[in-house]
Amino acid sequence: MIIEPGQQTNEFAAGTEERVFDGLGVSPGVAIGCSHLHDAGCVNVPEFRLAKEQVEAEKTRFTEAVAAASAQIGKLQQKARGLPASTGEELGYLLDAYQQMLKGSRLVRGVERRIGEDRLNAEAAVQQEITQIVQGFASMDDAYLSARMEDIREVGRRLVRNLTKVPYRPFSNLPKNTVILAEELTPADTALLDPANVAGFATVLGGTASHTAIMARSLGLPAVVGMAGMLTGRRGGQQVIIDGSAGKVILSPSPATVAYYRRKRAEFLRQRRQLQRLRKIPAVTLDGAEVTLQANLELPAEIDSVLASGAQGVGLLRTEFLYMNRDDLPTEDEQYVVLSTLIQRLGGRSLTIRTLDAGGDKIAPALGIVEGPNPALGLRAIRLALKRPEILETQLAAILRAGAHGPVRILIPMVTSVSELLAVRGILETVERRLKRRHIAYALPLPPVGTMIEVPGAALAADALAWHSDFFAIGTNDLTQYTLAIDRADEAVSSLYDPLHPAVLRLVQFATEAALRARIAVSVCGEVAGDPRYTALLLGLGIRDLSMAAASLPVVKQRIRSLDLVAATRRARVIMDQSDSARIAQLLDDFNGSVMDEAI
């Protein structure tokens, strides 16, 4: 059975075990490999019987693991005391409960009994005891007790990690051409994927504009999300195909299907190689308008692909990677080393560094954030940084020091008011004075400070913000999410996530015109910047600086070089007079089609 693009079936193919699932393609390309089922909550541990003389030593090893876990939680408790009252109190209660589980509780007594009586190794004893306790809780008709199951599992995972003496790295030993299948991948999980071994991934949950999807595009990994039923009855080790362009996953494909997708992958790679020939050619429209194309950077490992793409700089460095997958906060020196290395690799190209934007779907355990009822609207980004200024001071100090090695800009996320910008500038001046007293080299003059326009309130207040900003960067991902009240990571409402909604476009237009009036630079660094479908509209609205995943840069450059800016501007004016998303999409697609016809 050869699966043609667009064919949809979730049934077994006749005469084969092949099964096809349709979802949301979030990162283009084709991956063919061996499946690995990922369980975010599972840490594989050995299970074996102890000799009688080994029992006491094993009990001692378990006691040391408990003490280490208690000390780790104690550090988190200290950090919790520095949080705002309500947040710190809530986190404190949770951490107190964790500590109680480590002090002569049923969990500890049960593990010790299994080691002594069953002569079971400590890791296996922890897992078996956790399983028994959780099963008991699950059978109770009590919502509160049932909700405590995850707390018990978390303590168990911490104990197992301490016993194995190995940090939790779920993807560290995967063979080449592995395809990850999972219920969900967090951005922290995605940050651990090594493209040298992982060919692509598919998840049951997730949306097209989620941060995990963005990271997949940044890493160049074919990915599909929203694959309902994909994991039912699955096992690891099966051959699987990911078609990130068409949004398909094929499990146990037939030889004919494999042959078809090998040809499709070869064609995709051939087209990508052709686009790479544009690397040294400028992004100039047919009528001579120059456009700056920069790259978004998720992880330092991507710097080679950024340089290979011909990007004129990094328009958005997301710094969350510095805080993920660790139990402590990065020091000033650690951040300085990473940032200065990137600046030196860029060889004089500008690096725009966004300050920490943790919260929402980007969880950094070291920050001790307790999620509120709506994390996307809670304590995150600049709100968190101003509540805990020591975090912002450390990051700004590292940025200023790194800026001594080359051009940098500082971008502030989720700004909603002028007062937040003024507070950041005040902290920046404090950090500068401290570095000056310490006789440490730093960027002079101080780097430009820009505002991320990603909240409707910021777009509507753009005139005021522009007078206190050195530049704007419009983040269309969150701007669309907040304007339309749609969770961009939720596959159930992904069809409603529409960057062409007239309300979103008017906010982009308003912010752009405010920047132009104030004579400050303005860029778009959301995902629409990397989609050639939107290029003509963005240029027509006055944008001349786009930042995107490095893999998207050649195709956007090709689109720019086929455009007449005057015609694009006229079409943008017509579009901005519309009130219906479908009509806007039709006008844009008709314009794109006519340009392509002329090019042909």
C-alpha positions in Angstrom: 0.0 0.0 0.0 1.5 3.4 -1.0 0.2 6.2 1.0 -0.4 9.2 -1.2 -0.4 12.7 0.3 -3.8 13.7 1.6 -5.1 10.1 2.0 -6.6 9.7 5.5 -7.2 6.4 7.4 -6.6 5.2 10.9 -7.5 1.7 10.0 -5.2 -1.3 9.3 -4.2 -1.4 5.6 -5.5 -4.5 3.9 -3.1 -7.4 4.0 -0.5 -5.6 6.1 0.1 -4.4 9.6 0.5 -0.9 8.3 -1.4 1.8 10.2 -1.7 5.5 9.3 -2.5 8.3 11.6 -3.3 11.9 10.7 -2.4 14.8 12.9 -0.9 18.3 12.7 2.4 18.6 10.8 4.5 21.1 12.8 7.9 20.6 11.3 8.5 19.6 7.7 10.5 16.7 6.3 10.4 12.9 6.4 11.9 10.7 9.0 12.1 6.9 8.7 13.4 5.0 11.7 12.8 2.8 14.7 10.2 3.8 17.3 11.1 4.7 20.9 8.1 5.1 23.3 8.8 7.9 25.7 7.2 8.0 29.1 8.2 11.3 30.8 7.5 9.9 34.2 9.4 6.7 33.8 13.0 6.1 34.8 14.2 2.6 33.8 16.0 0.9 36.7 17.6 -2.5 37.2 15.9 -5.1 39.4 17.9 -7.9 41.1 18.1 -10.0 44.3 20.7 -9.2 46.9 22.9 -11.7 48.6 22.3 -11.8 52.4 25.5 -10.0 53.2 24.6 -7.2 50.8 21.4 -6.2 52.6 22.8 -3.8 55.2 25.0 -2.0 52.6 21.9 -1.6 50.4 19.9 -0.1 53.3 22.7 2.3 53.9 22.7 3.3 50.2 19.0 3.9 50.4 19.4 6.0 53.5 22.0 8.2 51.7 19.7 8.6 48.8 16.9 9.8 51.2 19.3 12.2 52.8 20.4 13.6 49.4 16.7 14.0 48.4 15.9 15.8 51.6 18.9 18.2 51.1 17.8 18.9 47.5 14.2 19.7 48.6 15.7 21.8 51.5 17.4 24.0 48.9 14.1 24.4 47.1 12.5 25.4 50.3 15.0 28.1 50.9 14.3 29.5 47.4 10.6 29.3 48.0 11.0 31.7 50.9 12.2 34.3 48.5 9.0 34.1 46.4 6.0 36.4 46.7 3.9 35.5 49.8 1.1 33.5 48.2 3.3 31.7 45.7 6.0 30.9 48.3 3.4 29.7 50.8 1.8 27.3 48.3 5.1 25.9 47.1 6.2 25.6 50.8 3.3 23.4 51.6 4.1 21.1 48.7 7.8 20.9 49.6 6.9 20.3 53.3 4.8 17.3 52.1 7.8 16.0 50.1 10.0 16.2 53.2 7.4 14.3 55.3 7.4 11.5 52.8 11.2 11.2 53.4 11.0 10.9 57.2 9.9 7.5 58.5 6.8 7.5 56.2 5.1 4.5 54.8 7.2 5.0 51.7 10.5 4.8 53.5 9.4 2.0 55.8 8.1 0.0 52.9 11.3 0.3 50.8 13.4 -0.7 53.8 11.2 -3.7 54.3 11.5 -4.8 50.7 15.3 -4.5 50.8 15.4 -6.4 54.1 12.8 -9.1 53.6 12.7 -9.5 49.9 16.4 -8.7 49.4 15.5 -6.4 46.5 17.8 -3.7 45.3 16.9 -0.2 46.4 15.8 1.2 43.0 13.4 -1.6 42.3 12.2 -1.5 45.9 11.3 2.2 45.5 9.4 1.6 42.3 7.5 -1.4 43.7 6.5 0.5 46.8 5.5 3.6 44.9 3.3 1.4 42.6 1.6 -0.2 45.5 0.9 3.1 47.3 -0.4 4.8 44.1 -2.7 1.8 43.4 -4.2 2.2 46.9 -4.7 5.9 46.5 -6.3 5.4 43.1 -8.9 3.1 44.5 -10.1 5.7 47.1 -13.1 7.8 46.2 -11.4 11.0 47.3 -10.3 13.6 44.8 -7.7 15.1 47.2 -6.0 11.8 47.9 -6.1 10.8 44.3 -4.4 14.0 43.4 -1.5 13.2 45.7 -0.4 10.3 43.5 1.7 12.5 41.3 3.5 14.0 44.5 4.4 10.4 45.6 5.7 9.6 42.1 7.8 12.7 42.1 9.5 11.8 45.4 10.0 8.3 44.0 11.6 9.6 40.8 14.0 11.8 42.9 15.0 8.8 45.0 15.7 6.7 42.0 17.8 9.4 40.3 19.9 9.7 43.5 20.3 6.0 43.7 21.5 5.6 40.1 23.8 8.6 40.4 22.8 9.6 36.9 20.9 12.7 36.0 17.6 12.0 34.2 18.5 12.1 30.5 15.7 10.2 28.8 17.2 10.4 25.3 20.9 10.0 26.0 21.5 6.5 24.7 19.3 6.3 21.6 20.6 4.7 18.4 20.7 6.6 15.1 17.4 7.1 13.2 15.3 6.8 16.3 11.7 8.2 16.1 10.2 9.3 19.4 6.5 8.5 20.0 5.1 10.1 23.1 1.9 11.3 24.8 3.6 14.7 25.1 7.1 16.2 24.9 7.8 19.3 27.0 10.2 22.0 25.7 12.7 20.7 28.3 12.4 17.2 26.8 12.8 18.6 23.3 16.0 20.4 24.4 17.5 17.0 25.2 17.0 15.6 21.7 20.1 15.0 19.7 19.4 15.4 15.9 22.4 13.1 15.3 20.4 10.2 16.7 16.7 11.3 16.7 15.2 11.5 13.2 11.8 12.9 14.3 9.0 12.7 16.7 5.2 12.4 17.1 3.0 13.2 20.1 -0.6 12.6 21.0 -0.9 16.1 22.5 0.3 19.5 21.3 -0.5 22.4 18.9 1.2 23.8 15.8 2.4 26.9 17.7 3.5 25.3 20.9 7.1 25.9 22.1 7.8 22.2 21.5 6.8 22.6 17.9 8.9 25.7 17.6 11.9 23.8 18.9 11.3 20.9 16.5 11.5 23.4 13.6 14.5 25.0 15.0 16.3 21.6 15.3 15.1 20.6 11.8 13.4 17.5 13.1 10.2 16.3 11.2 7.4 16.3 13.8 3.7 15.7 14.0 1.4 16.4 17.0 -2.3 15.8 17.8 -2.1 12.1 17.0 -5.1 10.7 18.9 -4.9 7.0 19.5 -1.4 6.6 18.2 0.0 5.0 21.3 -2.8 2.5 21.9 -1.4 -1.0 21.9 2.0 0.3 20.7 5.4 -1.1 21.5 8.9 0.2 20.9 11.1 -1.1 18.2 8.6 -0.8 15.3 9.5 0.8 12.0 7.8 4.2 11.7 7.6 7.0 9.2 7.0 10.7 10.2 5.8 13.0 7.4 6.0 16.4 9.1 4.9 18.2 5.9 1.6 16.3 5.5 1.0 15.6 9.2 1.1 11.8 8.9 2.6 9.0 11.0 2.8 5.5 9.5 3.4 2.6 11.8 4.8 -0.7 10.5 4.8 0.6 6.9 4.8 -1.8 4.0 7.9 -2.1 1.7 6.1 -0.1 -1.0 5.2 2.7 1.5 8.8 2.8 2.7 10.1 3.1 -0.9 7.6 6.0 -1.6 8.7 7.9 1.5 12.4 7.4 0.8 11.8 9.1 -2.6 9.8 11.8 -0.9 12.6 12.4 1.6 15.2 12.5 -1.1 13.2 15.1 -3.0 12.8 17.2 0.2 16.5 17.1 0.8 17.2 18.0 -2.8 15.0 21.0 -2.7 16.6 22.1 0.6 20.1 21.8 -1.0 18.9 24.0 -3.9 17.6 26.6 -1.5 21.0 26.7 0.3 22.5 28.1 -2.8 20.8 31.4 -1.9 22.9 31.6 1.3 25.2 34.4 0.1 22.6 36.2 -2.1 20.9 39.2 -0.4 17.2 39.3 0.4 16.1 42.0 -2.0 12.7 42.4 -3.6 12.3 42.8 -7.4 12.0 46.6 -7.0 15.1 46.8 -4.8 13.9 46.9 -1.2 16.3 45.2 1.2 15.0 42.9 3.9 17.1 41.8 6.9 16.8 38.1 7.6 17.9 36.8 11.0 17.6 33.5 12.8 15.9 32.4 16.0 18.1 30.4 18.3 16.8 27.8 20.7 20.0 26.0 21.7 23.7 26.8 21.3 24.1 23.6 19.2 22.1 25.3 16.4 24.7 28.0 15.8 26.3 26.0 13.0 23.0 25.8 11.1 22.4 29.5 11.7 25.8 30.4 10.1 25.2 27.9 7.3 21.8 29.5 6.5 23.3 32.9 5.7 21.5 34.7 8.5 22.5 38.3 9.1 22.4 37.8 12.8 20.3 36.2 15.6 17.1 38.1 16.0 15.9 36.1 19.0 18.0 34.0 21.4 15.6 32.2 23.7 17.6 31.8 27.0 15.3 29.3 28.7 17.7 26.4 27.8 20.1 27.8 30.4 17.5 27.0 33.1 16.0 23.7 31.9 16.9 20.2 33.0 18.8 21.3 36.2 18.0 21.7 39.9 19.9 24.9 40.4 20.1 28.3 38.7 22.8 29.1 36.3 25.5 31.4 37.6 26.6 34.7 36.0 29.8 33.1 34.9 28.0 30.1 33.3 25.7 32.4 31.3 28.7 34.6 30.3 30.6 31.7 28.9 27.7 30.5 26.8 26.7 33.9 25.5 30.2 35.1 24.8 30.9 31.9 22.9 27.9 32.5 20.7 28.9 36.2 20.1 32.3 35.2 19.0 31.0 32.5 16.7 28.7 35.1 15.0 31.8 37.1 14.0 30.4 40.6 14.3 26.7 39.7 13.5 24.3 41.0 16.1 22.9 38.7 18.8 19.5 39.7 20.3 19.1 38.1 23.7 15.7 37.7 25.2 15.7 37.6 29.0 14.2 34.6 30.7 10.7 33.8 29.6 10.0 30.8 31.8 6.4 29.9 32.7 3.5 28.5 30.6 4.8 25.5 28.8 8.5 26.3 29.5 9.1 24.9 33.0 12.4 25.4 34.8 12.3 23.4 38.1 15.1 25.4 39.6 12.9 28.5 39.6 10.5 26.8 41.9 7.5 28.1 40.0 4.1 26.9 41.2 1.7 26.9 38.4 -1.5 28.9 39.0 -4.9 28.1 37.5 -3.8 29.6 34.1 0.0 29.4 33.7 0.0 31.4 30.5 -1.5 34.4 32.3 0.5 33.9 35.5 3.9 34.7 37.0 6.1 34.4 33.9 8.6 36.3 31.7 9.3 39.9 32.9 6.8 39.5 35.7 8.8 36.7 37.3 12.1 38.6 36.6 10.9 41.7 38.4 9.4 39.7 41.3 12.8 38.0 41.7 15.3 40.7 40.5 18.3 38.7 41.5 17.6 36.4 38.6 17.4 39.3 36.2 20.5 41.0 37.6 22.5 37.9 37.1 21.3 37.5 33.5 21.9 41.2 32.7 25.4 41.1 34.1 26.2 38.1 32.0 24.8 39.8 28.9 26.7 43.0 29.5 30.0 41.1 30.0 29.4 39.0 26.9 28.6 42.3 25.0 32.3 43.3 25.4 33.0 40.6 22.7 30.5 41.8 20.0 27.2 43.5 19.3 24.2 42.4 21.5 20.7 43.6 22.1 18.5 42.9 25.1 14.9 41.9 24.4 12.3 42.0 27.3 9.4 39.5 27.0 5.7 39.9 27.8 5.9 43.6 28.5 2.5 45.2 29.2 3.5 48.7 30.6 6.1 51.4 30.4 6.8 50.9 34.2 8.1 47.4 33.5 10.6 48.8 30.9 11.7 51.6 33.3 12.2 49.0 36.0 14.4 46.9 33.7 16.5 50.0 32.7 16.9 50.8 36.4 18.2 47.3 37.1 20.5 47.5 34.1 22.1 50.7 35.4 22.6 49.1 38.8 24.3 46.1 37.2 26.5 48.4 35.1 27.7 50.3 38.2 28.5 47.0 39.9 30.5 45.7 37.0 32.3 49.1 36.8 33.3 48.9 40.5 34.6 45.3 39.9 36.7 46.6 36.9 35.1 43.9 34.7 34.9 44.6 30.9 31.3 45.1 29.6 29.5 46.4 26.6 29.9 50.2 26.0 27.7 51.9 25.1 25.1 49.8 26.9 23.2 47.5 24.5 19.9 48.6 23.0 16.8 47.5 25.1 13.8 46.3 23.1 10.2 45.4 23.8 8.6 42.2 22.8 5.2 43.0 21.5 3.2 39.8 22.2 0.4 41.0 24.5 -2.6 42.9 23.1 -2.1 45.5 25.8 1.5 46.1 24.6 0.4 46.5 21.0 -2.3 49.0 21.9 0.1 50.9 24.0 2.8 50.7 21.4 3.1 54.5 21.0 4.0 55.0 24.6 6.3 51.9 24.7 8.1 53.1 21.6 9.4 56.2 23.3 11.1 54.0 26.0 12.3 51.2 23.7 15.2 51.1 21.3 13.5 48.5 19.1 10.3 46.3 18.9 10.2 42.6 18.2 6.7 41.4 17.4 6.1 37.9 18.7 3.1 36.7 16.7 2.8 33.3 18.5 1.7 34.7 21.9 0.1 37.7 20.3 -2.3 35.4 18.4 -2.8 33.3 21.5 -3.7 36.1 23.8 -5.8 38.0 21.2 -8.0 35.1 20.4 -8.0 33.4 23.8 -6.7 30.2 22.3 -4.0 27.9 24.0 -1.6 27.5 21.1 -0.3 24.2 22.7 -3.8 22.6 22.8 -4.6 20.4 19.8 -8.3 20.6 20.6 -8.5 24.2 19.5 -5.6 24.3 17.1 -8.0 24.9 14.2 -9.0 28.2 15.8 -5.4 29.5 16.0 -5.3 32.0 13.1 -2.6 34.6 12.6 -4.7 36.0 9.8 -7.5 37.0 12.1 -8.2 40.7 11.5 -7.8 41.5 15.2 -4.3 40.0 15.2 -3.3 41.8 12.0 -4.5 45.2 13.2 -2.4 44.8 16.4 0.6 44.0 14.2 -0.1 47.0 12.0 -0.6 49.3 15.0 2.7 48.2 16.7 4.6 48.5 13.4 3.3 52.0 12.6 4.1 53.1 16.2 7.7 51.9 15.8 8.0 53.6 12.4 6.7 56.9 13.8 9.2 56.7 16.7 11.9 55.8 14.2 13.0 52.6 16.0 13.6 49.3 14.4 10.8 46.7 14.3 11.0 43.0 13.5 8.7 40.0 13.5 10.2 37.0 15.3 7.1 34.8 15.6 6.5 31.7 13.5 4.7 33.7 10.7 8.1 35.2 9.9 9.4 31.8 8.8 6.3 30.9 6.6 6.6 32.3 3.1 2.8 32.4 2.9 2.9 35.5 5.1 6.0 37.2 3.7 4.2 39.6 1.2 1.7 40.7 3.9 4.5 41.4 6.5 6.5 43.4 4.0 3.4 45.2 2.8 2.7 46.3 6.4 6.1 47.9 6.7 8.2 45.2 8.3 11.8 45.0 6.9 13.3 42.6 9.5 12.3 39.0 9.9 13.7 36.4 12.3 12.9 32.7 12.0 14.2 29.2 12.4 17.4 28.8 10.4 15.9 26.1 8.3 13.1 28.5 7.1 15.4 31.2 6.0 16.2 30.1 2.4 12.6 29.6 1.4 11.6 33.0 2.8 14.5 34.6 1.0 13.4 33.0 -2.2 9.9 34.4 -1.6 11.3 37.9 -1.0 13.3 37.8 -4.2 10.1 37.0 -6.2 8.1 39.9 -4.7 7.4 43.4 -6.0 7.1 45.5 -2.8 4.7 48.1 -4.3 2.3 45.3 -5.3 2.7 43.7 -1.8 1.9 47.0 -0.1 -1.2 47.5 -2.2 -2.4 44.0 -1.4 -1.7 44.5 2.3 -3.9 47.7 2.3 -6.8 45.7 0.7 -6.4 43.0 3.3 -6.4 45.4 6.2 -9.8 46.7 5.0 -11.3 43.2 5.5 -13.2 41.9 8.5 -13.3 38.2 7.7 -10.4 35.8 8.2 -11.5 33.6 5.3 -11.6 36.5 2.9 -8.1 37.7 4.1 -6.7 34.2 3.5 -8.2 34.1 0.0 -6.8 37.5 -0.9 -3.3 36.6 0.4 -3.3 33.2 -1.3 -4.5 34.6 -4.6 -1.7 37.2 -4.5 0.9 34.5 -3.6 -0.4 32.3 -6.4 -0.3 35.1 -9.0 3.3 35.9 -8.0 4.3 32.3 -8.3 2.6 32.1 -11.8 4.6 35.1 -12.9 7.8 33.5 -11.6 7.1 30.3 -13.5 
